[in-house]
Amino acid sequence: MKAGIFSVFVSTALLAASAFAEEVRPNFLVILVDDLGFSDVGCYGSEIETPNLDRLAADGLRFSQFYNTAKCHASRICLLTGQYYLKAGNNKLKKAVTSAEVLSTAGYHTMMSGKWHLDKEPTDFGFQRYFGHLSGATNFYSGDDTFRLNGEAWQVPAEGFYTTTAKADFAIDFLKEAQGIDKPWYLYLSLNAPHAPLQPLKVDYEKYLGRYDAGWDVIREQRLQKQKALGLFKTPVEATERPSHVPAWDAMSDAWRDSEARRLAALAGMIDRIDAEVGRVVEQIDQMGDLDNTMILFVSDNGASPFGKSPNLKVEQKPYTASVKWRDSTGSAWTRNAPFKFYKQNQHEGGIATPAILHWPAGLKTPKGSINHDPAHLIDILPTMVEMSGAEMPTEWPGRQLSALSGESLMPIFTAGELVRTQPIHFQYGNNRALRDGKWKLVSINDGSWELYDMEQDRTELHNVIASHPEIALKMSKAWDQISVDGMGKVFKPQNDLPNSEFVNERWSDYSQ
């Protein structure tokens, strides 16, 4: 597109934004955390102390069926572009524009602090201020060489550095700067916790030592009972059994139980710190007088990760140093994704269901503390921000080939209405795939055969009903194919027709070795 045409677009968008000048346009704080399990915060069933997030939920809205892509970078693309990640051009974002680009064009001051994990840098995609690391994961104490501040290399201090705290520090600095700018603002806070390496602060780790000695069978059941008491699910939820690739707690050796309890304590400490730093950022917004008219959204990029197959942790190891790099285990992931099965990268609920908390006092019309049960997805965030801000989605952008957004605005939910989707929600990462259409979910793992679940009656995916509803499965599989063609130009074909469970047991068995 020629520069002259782009200038016309910018002028048009600014005029559109000016139509909202007499109204106070909302600010946006979008918080994305990394590898957080569905039940990892208090208001979703956890025993971990998350008072700041719980307060946002009590004053706002929680979603029981908010979805991600089950994978780090893919979820980030969906959140930023309103497109499925392959339709957006994957990491390079060649076929989409970001929320920062759309909102900055509409007169917003745009800021980001945290993990990027995409091509180039945030300042190349509309963010006017940026602090964080370009890498997908980093050492929480020593960082790496990808840290940037407003497009320039930034040296991690040799002492006194912790990434979760540093990201909150810079987010607060950016907010203070925004206070002096006569514009609405958008802050994207992308925290790398509680992604491995498991490196909590010493004070946070020691706070939770001993709390997990009862083991994951007990902890998961306690979380499920709390979820039921909270009314988190629309219909009764049937508990999932401990899978064969996770050992019974009582069957493990004393040393193994000790190491896993300490691993869970490390995870809890990292999540506790997330809550504390989010609380500091929210407090800054409150001090600015902006809290009432700021839409705050808290979500995760995927479910808990099962991929750390490290041996039993050594008793003498202390995870609050840069040299110790503990990882999650399959057992801890199973516990944290309660009440669902499977994990990060899977399109079953344990991989894609995220805690999602929304807070917006000035615009949210639902009763405080409400729980919404409409299926929603990260692709819905940008369309929602566009409608709330009065911005316009471009149809052209220099160097990119744009298409219509995949997501839907969530504004009907905010106004106590019902979200009506124009097409099913499509899921695909690697050899894992799914489709959500109303109450029905079609899903497959690791090239396995399709399974069909009635999510109104069976949210934990225990009763495959494909044999009794073959016509629904066929229709949904064709829809999955068509959305794949529309977004990727091709249809993914499974390599075999083996039952899904066989792959899980083969992939994650005997993780202690």
C-alpha positions as CSV (number, residue, x, y, z in Angstrom):
1,M,0.0,0.0,0.0
2,K,1.3,3.5,-0.8
3,A,2.2,6.0,1.9
4,G,-0.5,8.4,0.7
5,I,-3.2,5.7,1.3
6,F,-1.8,4.9,4.7
7,S,-2.0,8.6,5.6
8,V,-5.6,8.7,4.6
9,F,-6.3,5.7,6.8
10,V,-4.6,7.2,9.8
11,S,-6.6,10.4,9.4
12,T,-9.8,8.5,9.1
13,A,-9.1,6.5,12.2
14,L,-8.2,9.5,14.2
15,L,-11.4,11.2,13.2
16,A,-13.3,8.1,14.2
17,A,-11.6,8.2,17.6
18,S,-12.4,11.9,18.0
19,A,-16.1,11.0,17.9
20,F,-15.6,9.6,21.3
21,A,-13.9,12.7,22.6
22,E,-16.9,13.8,24.6
23,E,-16.9,10.4,26.3
24,V,-14.0,9.1,28.3
25,R,-12.6,6.2,26.4
26,P,-11.5,3.3,28.6
27,N,-7.9,2.4,29.3
28,F,-6.7,-1.2,28.9
29,L,-4.6,-3.4,31.1
30,V,-4.2,-6.9,29.6
31,I,-2.2,-9.3,31.8
32,L,-1.0,-12.5,30.3
33,V,0.8,-15.1,32.5
34,D,2.7,-18.2,31.3
35,D,1.8,-21.9,32.0
36,L,-0.8,-21.1,34.6
37,G,-3.0,-24.1,35.4
38,F,-6.8,-23.6,35.4
39,S,-7.1,-24.0,39.2
40,D,-3.9,-22.1,40.1
41,V,-5.5,-18.9,41.6
42,G,-7.7,-18.7,44.6
43,C,-10.9,-17.7,42.8
44,Y,-10.5,-20.7,40.6
45,G,-10.1,-23.2,43.4
46,S,-6.5,-22.9,44.5
47,E,-5.1,-22.9,48.0
48,I,-2.4,-20.4,46.8
49,E,-2.9,-17.0,48.3
50,T,-3.9,-14.6,45.5
51,P,-5.9,-11.8,47.3
52,N,-5.4,-9.2,44.6
53,L,-6.7,-11.4,41.7
54,D,-9.5,-12.6,44.0
55,R,-10.5,-9.0,44.7
56,L,-10.6,-8.2,40.9
57,A,-12.8,-11.2,40.5
58,A,-15.1,-10.3,43.4
59,D,-15.6,-6.9,41.9
60,G,-15.7,-8.0,38.3
61,L,-16.4,-11.0,36.2
62,R,-14.9,-14.5,35.8
63,F,-15.2,-16.8,32.8
64,S,-15.6,-20.5,33.2
65,Q,-14.9,-21.3,29.5
66,F,-12.3,-18.9,28.3
67,Y,-9.8,-20.5,25.9
68,N,-6.2,-20.1,24.7
69,T,-4.3,-22.1,22.1
70,A,-2.4,-24.4,24.6
71,K,0.9,-22.9,23.4
72,C,3.0,-19.8,24.4
73,H,3.7,-18.0,21.1
74,A,0.4,-19.0,19.4
75,S,-1.6,-17.6,22.3
76,R,0.3,-14.3,22.1
77,I,-0.5,-14.0,18.5
78,C,-4.2,-14.7,19.0
79,L,-4.4,-12.1,21.9
80,L,-2.6,-9.4,20.0
81,T,-4.2,-9.8,16.5
82,G,-7.7,-11.2,17.0
83,Q,-6.7,-14.0,14.5
84,Y,-5.8,-17.6,14.7
85,Y,-2.0,-17.7,14.9
86,L,-1.4,-19.3,11.5
87,K,-3.9,-17.0,9.8
88,A,-2.0,-14.1,11.3
89,G,1.2,-15.2,9.7
90,N,2.6,-17.0,12.7
91,N,5.5,-15.3,14.6
92,K,6.2,-12.8,11.8
93,L,2.7,-11.4,12.0
94,K,2.7,-10.8,8.2
95,K,-1.1,-11.1,7.8
96,A,-2.4,-9.1,10.8
97,V,-2.1,-5.9,12.8
98,T,-1.7,-5.8,16.5
99,S,-3.9,-4.3,19.2
100,A,-1.1,-1.8,19.8
101,E,-1.0,-0.7,16.2
102,V,-4.8,-0.3,16.1
103,L,-5.0,1.6,19.3
104,S,-2.0,3.8,18.8
105,T,-3.5,4.8,15.4
106,A,-6.7,5.7,17.3
107,G,-4.9,8.0,19.7
108,Y,-3.9,5.6,22.5
109,H,-0.6,5.6,24.4
110,T,0.7,2.0,24.1
111,M,3.0,0.2,26.5
112,M,4.3,-3.3,27.0
113,S,6.3,-4.9,29.8
114,G,7.3,-8.5,29.7
115,K,7.8,-11.6,27.5
116,W,7.5,-11.0,23.7
117,H,8.3,-14.4,22.1
118,L,7.5,-13.2,18.5
119,D,9.4,-11.8,15.6
120,K,11.4,-8.5,15.8
121,E,10.4,-6.4,18.8
122,P,7.2,-4.9,20.3
123,T,8.3,-1.4,19.2
124,D,8.1,-2.7,15.6
125,F,4.4,-3.5,16.2
126,G,2.9,-0.4,17.6
127,F,4.1,-0.4,21.2
128,Q,5.5,3.1,22.0
129,R,7.2,1.9,25.2
130,Y,8.7,-1.6,25.9
131,F,10.6,-3.3,28.6
132,G,11.2,-7.1,28.7
133,H,12.8,-10.0,27.0
134,L,12.3,-11.2,23.5
135,S,12.9,-14.8,24.4
136,G,10.3,-17.4,25.2
137,A,11.7,-18.2,28.6
138,T,14.5,-16.8,30.8
139,N,16.3,-17.2,34.1
140,F,14.3,-15.3,36.7
141,Y,17.4,-14.1,38.5
142,S,20.0,-13.6,35.7
143,G,17.8,-13.0,32.7
144,D,19.4,-13.3,29.2
145,D,20.8,-11.2,26.4
146,T,17.4,-10.5,24.8
147,F,16.2,-7.8,27.3
148,R,15.2,-4.5,25.7
149,L,14.1,-1.1,26.8
150,N,12.3,0.9,24.1
151,G,14.1,-0.9,21.3
152,E,17.6,-0.8,22.9
153,A,19.6,-3.5,24.5
154,W,19.2,-3.5,28.3
155,Q,21.7,-5.1,30.7
156,V,20.3,-7.3,33.5
157,P,21.8,-6.2,36.8
158,A,24.2,-8.6,38.4
159,E,22.4,-8.5,41.7
160,G,18.9,-7.7,43.1
161,F,17.1,-8.6,39.9
162,Y,13.9,-10.7,39.6
163,T,12.0,-10.7,36.3
164,T,8.4,-10.7,37.7
165,T,9.2,-7.8,39.9
166,A,11.2,-5.9,37.3
167,K,8.3,-6.2,34.8
168,A,5.9,-4.7,37.3
169,D,8.4,-2.0,38.1
170,F,8.7,-0.9,34.5
171,A,4.9,-1.2,34.0
172,I,4.5,1.2,36.9
173,D,7.1,3.6,35.5
174,F,5.3,3.5,32.1
175,L,1.9,4.2,33.8
176,K,3.4,7.2,35.7
177,E,4.6,8.5,32.4
178,A,1.2,8.0,30.8
179,Q,-0.3,10.0,33.6
180,G,1.3,13.1,32.1
181,I,0.1,12.4,28.5
182,D,-3.4,13.5,27.6
183,K,-4.4,10.2,26.0
184,P,-6.1,7.0,27.0
185,W,-3.6,4.2,27.5
186,Y,-3.1,0.5,26.8
187,L,-0.6,-1.6,28.8
188,Y,0.1,-5.2,27.9
189,L,1.8,-6.9,30.9
190,S,3.2,-10.2,29.8
191,L,4.7,-12.2,32.8
192,N,6.9,-15.2,32.2
193,A,5.9,-16.8,35.5
194,P,5.1,-19.5,36.5
195,H,6.8,-21.0,33.4
196,A,10.0,-23.0,34.1
197,P,12.6,-22.7,35.4
198,L,10.9,-22.8,38.8
199,Q,12.8,-20.0,40.6
200,P,10.7,-18.3,43.2
201,L,11.9,-15.6,45.6
202,K,13.2,-17.1,48.8
203,V,10.5,-15.5,50.9
204,D,7.7,-16.8,48.6
205,Y,9.2,-20.3,48.5
206,E,9.5,-20.7,52.2
207,K,6.0,-19.4,52.7
208,Y,4.7,-22.6,51.0
209,L,7.1,-25.2,52.3
210,G,5.2,-28.0,54.0
211,R,1.8,-27.1,52.5
212,Y,2.0,-29.8,49.8
213,D,3.1,-32.7,52.0
214,A,-0.4,-34.2,51.7
215,G,0.3,-34.8,48.0
216,W,-1.3,-34.2,44.7
217,D,-4.2,-36.6,45.1
218,V,-5.4,-34.6,48.1
219,I,-4.6,-31.2,46.7
220,R,-6.4,-31.8,43.4
221,E,-9.5,-33.1,45.3
222,Q,-9.5,-30.1,47.6
223,R,-9.3,-27.8,44.5
224,L,-12.3,-29.5,42.9
225,Q,-14.4,-29.2,46.0
226,K,-13.6,-25.5,46.3
227,Q,-14.5,-25.0,42.6
228,K,-17.8,-26.6,43.2
229,A,-18.4,-24.4,46.3
230,L,-17.5,-21.3,44.2
231,G,-20.1,-22.3,41.6
232,L,-17.5,-22.2,39.0
233,F,-19.3,-24.6,36.6
234,K,-22.8,-24.3,35.2
235,T,-23.6,-27.9,35.6
236,P,-22.2,-30.6,38.0
237,V,-18.6,-31.6,37.2
238,E,-17.5,-35.3,37.4
239,A,-14.1,-35.7,38.8
240,T,-11.4,-37.0,36.6
241,E,-9.4,-40.0,37.8
242,R,-5.7,-39.8,38.3
243,P,-4.2,-41.0,35.0
244,S,-1.9,-44.0,34.9
245,H,1.1,-41.9,34.0
246,V,0.8,-40.1,37.3
247,P,1.7,-42.2,40.3
248,A,-0.4,-42.3,43.5
249,W,1.2,-40.1,46.1
250,D,1.3,-42.9,48.7
251,A,3.0,-45.2,46.2
252,M,6.0,-42.9,45.9
253,S,9.2,-43.0,47.9
254,D,9.8,-40.5,50.8
255,A,12.5,-38.8,48.7
256,W,10.2,-38.6,45.7
257,R,7.3,-37.2,47.7
258,D,9.6,-34.6,49.3
259,S,10.9,-33.4,46.0
260,E,7.5,-33.1,44.4
261,A,6.1,-31.3,47.4
262,R,8.9,-28.8,47.2
263,R,8.4,-28.4,43.4
264,L,4.7,-27.5,44.1
265,A,5.8,-25.1,46.8
266,A,8.1,-23.4,44.3
267,L,5.3,-23.1,41.8
268,A,3.0,-21.7,44.5
269,G,5.6,-19.1,45.5
270,M,5.9,-17.9,41.9
271,I,2.1,-17.6,41.5
272,D,1.9,-15.8,44.9
273,R,4.5,-13.3,43.5
274,I,2.4,-12.8,40.3
275,D,-0.5,-11.8,42.5
276,A,1.6,-9.4,44.5
277,E,3.1,-7.7,41.5
278,V,-0.3,-7.4,39.7
279,G,-1.6,-5.8,43.0
280,R,1.2,-3.2,42.8
281,V,0.3,-2.3,39.2
282,V,-3.4,-2.1,40.0
283,E,-2.7,0.1,43.0
284,Q,-0.8,2.5,40.7
285,I,-3.7,2.7,38.4
286,D,-6.0,3.4,41.4
287,Q,-3.6,6.2,42.6
288,M,-3.9,7.7,39.1
289,G,-7.6,7.8,39.4
290,D,-8.0,5.5,36.4
291,L,-9.1,2.3,38.0
292,D,-12.9,2.8,37.4
293,N,-12.5,3.3,33.7
294,T,-9.8,0.7,33.0
295,M,-10.6,-2.7,31.6
296,I,-8.4,-5.2,33.3
297,L,-8.2,-8.7,31.8
298,F,-6.1,-11.5,33.4
299,V,-5.5,-14.7,31.4
300,S,-3.0,-17.4,30.8
301,D,-1.4,-18.5,27.5
302,N,-1.9,-22.3,28.2
303,G,-2.5,-24.8,30.9
304,A,0.2,-26.2,33.2
305,S,3.2,-27.9,31.5
306,P,4.1,-31.6,32.0
307,F,7.3,-31.6,30.1
308,G,9.9,-31.4,32.9
309,K,11.1,-35.0,33.3
310,S,13.9,-34.1,35.8
311,P,14.9,-36.8,38.4
312,N,14.0,-36.4,42.0
313,L,15.2,-33.0,43.2
314,K,18.1,-33.0,45.5
315,V,17.3,-32.0,49.1
316,E,20.2,-29.5,49.3
317,Q,19.0,-27.6,46.2
318,K,17.5,-24.1,46.7
319,P,15.4,-22.9,43.8
320,Y,15.8,-19.2,44.7
321,T,19.1,-18.9,42.9
322,A,20.0,-18.5,39.2
323,S,21.9,-21.8,39.2
324,V,19.0,-24.1,40.1
325,K,16.5,-24.7,37.3
326,W,13.7,-26.9,38.5
327,R,11.0,-27.8,36.0
328,D,7.3,-28.8,36.3
329,S,6.4,-32.5,36.5
330,T,3.5,-34.4,35.0
331,G,2.1,-34.9,38.5
332,S,2.2,-31.2,39.4
333,A,0.6,-30.3,36.0
334,W,-2.2,-32.8,36.6
335,T,-2.8,-31.2,40.0
336,R,-2.8,-27.6,38.7
337,N,-5.1,-28.2,35.7
338,A,-7.9,-29.5,38.0
339,P,-10.6,-30.6,37.3
340,F,-9.5,-31.2,33.7
341,K,-7.3,-33.8,31.9
342,F,-4.2,-33.3,29.9
343,Y,-1.8,-30.4,29.6
344,K,-0.1,-27.6,27.7
345,Q,-0.1,-28.3,23.9
346,N,-3.2,-30.5,24.2
347,Q,-6.5,-29.2,23.0
348,H,-8.4,-31.0,25.7
349,E,-9.5,-28.7,28.5
350,G,-6.3,-29.0,30.6
351,G,-4.4,-27.5,27.8
352,I,-6.7,-24.7,26.6
353,A,-8.9,-23.6,29.5
354,T,-7.6,-20.5,31.2
355,P,-8.6,-18.6,34.3
356,A,-10.0,-15.3,33.0
357,I,-10.8,-12.4,35.2
358,L,-12.3,-9.1,33.9
359,H,-12.6,-5.9,35.9
360,W,-14.1,-2.7,34.5
361,P,-16.3,-0.8,37.0
362,A,-17.4,1.9,34.6
363,G,-18.6,-0.4,31.9
364,L,-19.3,-3.8,33.3
365,K,-23.1,-4.3,33.8
366,T,-23.0,-7.8,35.2
367,P,-23.5,-8.3,39.0
368,K,-20.2,-8.1,40.9
369,G,-18.6,-11.5,41.2
370,S,-20.5,-13.0,38.3
371,I,-19.3,-16.1,36.4
372,N,-20.0,-16.2,32.7
373,H,-20.3,-19.6,31.0
374,D,-20.2,-18.5,27.3
375,P,-17.2,-20.0,25.4
376,A,-14.7,-17.3,24.6
377,H,-11.2,-17.1,23.3
378,L,-8.1,-15.0,23.1
379,I,-9.0,-14.0,19.6
380,D,-11.9,-12.1,21.1
381,I,-9.8,-9.6,23.0
382,L,-8.8,-7.3,20.1
383,P,-12.4,-7.1,18.6
384,T,-13.6,-6.2,22.2
385,M,-11.0,-3.5,22.5
386,V,-11.8,-2.1,19.1
387,E,-15.5,-1.7,20.0
388,M,-14.8,-0.3,23.5
389,S,-12.3,2.3,22.2
390,G,-14.1,3.4,19.0
391,A,-11.1,2.5,17.0
392,E,-11.4,1.2,13.4
393,M,-9.9,-2.0,12.1
394,P,-7.7,-1.3,9.1
395,T,-8.4,-3.2,5.9
396,E,-4.9,-2.3,4.6
397,W,-1.4,-2.0,6.2
398,P,2.0,-1.5,4.7
399,G,3.7,-4.8,4.0
400,R,0.9,-7.0,5.2
401,Q,-2.1,-8.8,3.8
402,L,-5.0,-8.4,6.1
403,S,-8.2,-10.3,6.5
404,A,-11.3,-10.1,8.6
405,L,-10.9,-10.8,12.4
406,S,-11.5,-14.3,13.6
407,G,-12.7,-13.3,17.0
408,E,-15.9,-11.7,18.3
409,S,-16.4,-8.7,20.6
410,L,-17.3,-9.7,24.1
411,M,-19.3,-6.5,24.8
412,P,-22.6,-8.4,24.8
413,I,-21.3,-10.3,27.9
414,F,-20.2,-7.1,29.6
415,T,-23.6,-5.6,29.2
416,A,-25.2,-8.7,30.8
417,G,-26.3,-10.1,27.4
418,E,-25.4,-13.3,25.6
419,L,-22.5,-13.8,23.2
420,V,-23.7,-15.3,19.9
421,R,-20.7,-16.6,17.8
422,T,-20.9,-16.4,14.1
423,Q,-18.6,-19.5,13.7
424,P,-17.2,-22.2,15.9
425,I,-13.9,-21.8,17.8
426,H,-11.1,-23.5,16.0
427,F,-8.1,-25.1,17.9
428,Q,-4.9,-26.4,16.4
429,Y,-1.3,-26.7,17.5
430,G,1.1,-29.4,16.2
431,N,-0.8,-32.6,15.9
432,N,-3.5,-31.6,18.4
433,R,-6.8,-30.2,17.2
434,A,-10.3,-29.3,18.4
435,L,-13.5,-27.4,17.5
436,R,-16.0,-25.9,19.9
437,D,-19.5,-25.3,18.5
438,G,-22.1,-24.4,21.1
439,K,-22.2,-27.2,23.7
440,W,-20.3,-29.6,21.4
441,K,-16.6,-30.1,21.4
442,L,-14.7,-32.2,18.9
443,V,-11.1,-33.0,19.9
444,S,-8.1,-35.1,19.1
445,I,-4.6,-35.5,20.6
446,N,-1.3,-36.4,18.9
447,D,-2.8,-37.5,15.5
448,G,-5.4,-39.6,17.3
449,S,-9.0,-40.2,16.2
450,W,-11.8,-37.6,16.8
451,E,-13.6,-37.6,20.1
452,L,-16.9,-35.8,20.8
453,Y,-18.1,-34.3,24.1
454,D,-21.3,-32.6,25.3
455,M,-19.6,-29.8,27.3
456,E,-22.9,-28.8,29.1
457,Q,-23.0,-32.3,30.6
458,D,-19.4,-33.4,30.6
459,R,-17.0,-30.5,31.0
460,T,-14.2,-32.8,32.1
461,E,-14.4,-34.8,28.9
462,L,-14.9,-38.2,30.4
463,H,-17.7,-39.6,28.1
464,N,-16.9,-39.7,24.4
465,V,-20.3,-39.7,22.6
466,I,-19.1,-39.8,19.1
467,A,-20.6,-43.3,18.5
468,S,-24.1,-42.0,19.3
469,H,-23.7,-38.7,17.4
470,P,-21.7,-39.5,14.3
471,E,-23.6,-36.9,12.2
472,I,-22.6,-34.1,14.6
473,A,-19.0,-35.2,14.6
474,L,-19.0,-35.4,10.7
475,K,-20.4,-31.9,10.4
476,M,-17.9,-30.5,12.9
477,S,-14.9,-32.2,11.3
478,K,-15.9,-30.6,8.0
479,A,-16.2,-27.2,9.7
480,W,-12.7,-27.8,11.3
481,D,-11.3,-28.5,7.8
482,Q,-12.9,-25.5,6.2
483,I,-11.6,-23.1,8.9
484,S,-8.2,-24.6,8.5
485,V,-8.4,-24.0,4.7
486,D,-9.6,-20.4,5.3
487,G,-6.8,-19.7,7.8
488,M,-3.9,-21.8,6.6
489,G,-4.7,-22.7,3.1
490,K,-4.6,-26.4,3.8
491,V,-6.3,-29.1,5.8
492,F,-4.4,-30.9,8.5
493,K,-4.6,-34.7,8.1
494,P,-4.0,-37.1,11.1
495,Q,-1.4,-39.7,10.5
496,N,-3.2,-42.6,12.1
497,D,-6.4,-43.5,13.9
498,L,-5.2,-44.8,17.2
499,P,-7.1,-44.0,20.5
500,N,-5.9,-40.8,22.0
501,S,-5.0,-42.3,25.4
502,E,-2.3,-44.5,24.1
503,F,-0.3,-41.5,23.0
504,V,-0.5,-39.8,26.4
505,N,0.7,-42.8,28.3
506,E,3.5,-43.4,25.8
507,R,4.6,-39.7,26.0
508,W,4.5,-39.0,29.7
509,S,5.1,-42.3,31.4
510,D,7.8,-42.7,34.0
511,Y,8.7,-39.0,34.1
512,S,10.8,-39.5,37.2
513,Q,13.6,-41.2,35.3
